[in-house]
Amino acid sequence: MSASEEKHGEAAAASPEPAPSPQKGKGVRGVKYVAVTAVFTALLLGAQYALWYVKGVELVTLLLLVFSYRFGVRCGVLSAVAFSLLRCFLFGFFPSVILLYLIYYPLFALLFGLLGRAFSRRISWRIVLVLTAAAVVCTACFTLLDDVITPLFYGYTREAALAYFVASLPTMAVQTVCAAVTVGLLARPLLALLKRVKL
């Protein structure tokens, strides 16, 4: 090897690695967002399927809340829409239910994604109390929204709509208690766990 070739080889070895392009960084981050959203959508589906036969008991509220709070509006809403559509393959294609889920869950994810931004993703006990209260109100709104959508969609009479509303109250009571307990007890440890996931 000549002296000039040797110097050229040393210079090449000493030169730093080329910096990754911004486009490549964005692409990798986008793939991470899609992967995390897909995993959480699967978790939402699994949680609903596992507790399908237990009336009023569910973990979707807790899981979507912590996911939206930690990863923001975009991931939360995307996961909510995917969950609302994919669950039809497990539970059937009922137009009123699809409409209910496509209205409620993206708005739910939007709310908690915005709360996450407002609270800078912090997880103090005071913030958990606020999240719990918001989850309880949202859970009650889910049933009340169903009490409007279903009678309108199927053309119930006033008496039938009232009977549907009264029949939904026990389930709403159980769901709100479930939301209060699960979010109050599990939101903080789950958010601490999700903090380790870097996007």
Secondary structure, 3 states (H helix, E strand, C coil): CCHHHHHHHHHHHHCCCCCCCHHHHHHHHHHHHHHHHHHHHHHHHHHHHHCCCCCCCCCHHHHHHHHHHHHCHHHHHHHHHHHHHHCHHHHCCCHHHHHHHHHHHHHHHHHHHHHHHHCCCCCCHHHHHHHHHHHHHHHHHHHHHHHHHHHHHHCCCHHHHHHHHHHHHHHHHHHHHHHHHHHHHHHHHHHHHHCCCCC
